[in-house]
Amino acid sequence: MKNYVFLIAGTFFFAASVAIFAMPNSLAEGGVPGLTLLIYHETNISPALTTFILNAITLLVGYRYLPKDMIIKSIVTIPLFSFFIYLLEDIATGIPDPLLAAVFAGVFTGVGFGLIFRSGSTTGGTSTIARMLNYKFGWELTGTNFVLDASVVVAGIFIIGPMYTMYTVLALFIGKRVTDYVLEGFEAKRVVHIFSNKTKEVEHAIQTSLGTHTTVLKAEKNAEGVEENLIYVAIPKQRLFYLKKLVSSIDENAFTVVHTVKDVTGGSFAEAHHPGQKTFRSKKLERRYYKKQANEESFTSPDNNTANEKA
């Protein structure tokens, strides 16, 4: 049921991008929707009609190359997409600023594509053609799909002109980025490399206080005879501040390197697998707990205890 909710919502967002932002602002798209928009800009024939006809033809021709579940969902998506365009095209008045129209076209397209892909469906058109060419001639799927989409965009130069074609490219770029966010999530992940000669203390504190799995990579001793092992840990972005604070409270000379990563699965991102790792009913309780733990670790660190004893 959830997949069909994603499918309907994604189809609506994509149709809104075409009908509200692309059609009245002389923009195009990639693939079959882009081709129907070019036909509209040249002949004034509604994309609601041409998208249905072209997508239905490609689906009929290529049905043998698609998974059965994808075909069923595509049978829902194709007429629904045309229906939404039909409903929305008469209420669209256009935006005076074509750059703003391109930005919002990209955002709506990205959200729509992301939800449609998450539902396991397809938008039809060039993706189906690419599958057929891959099956018949062994052509690489992603590259073939890109060439087909790019061909439609390039053709736009002769119909909507170079400037609006460049706006279309901008919209496609934004759409690709937004699609990635919808598919992979907005919560950025961080991979942290920590070099410290107090490896065991830092590792134990991270596991018990932040509930995060760690991996220690053994290092050789340096010229001074000090062994600074590498602690490898992946955490959500919002815990990075508390991690740094925790590491600093144990070893203020620790060397920390932070990397941004797009996707992390399993381990502490799936379920508790370290005995000291806690689980929470909500993100709010989780943040509150880690903030409290980081503050307590900082207050009771060895350096602070030594300073208190001297005082």
Secondary structure, 3 states (H helix, E strand, C coil): CHHHHHHHHHHHHHHHHHHHHHHHHCCCCCHHHHHHHHHHHHHCCCHHHHHHHHHHHHHHHHHHHCCHHHHHHHHHHHHHHHHHHHHHCCCCCCCCCHHHHHHHHHHHHHHHHHHHHHCCCCCCCHHHHHHHHHHHHCCCHHHHHHHHHHHHHHHHHHCCHHHHHHHHHHHHHHHHHHHHHHHHCCCCEEEEEEEECCHHHHHHHHHHHCCCCEEEECCCCCCCCCCCEEEEEEEEHHHHHHHHHHHHHHCCCCEEEEEEECCCCCHHHCCCCCCCCCCCCCHHHHHHHHHHHHHHHHHCCHHHHHHHHHC
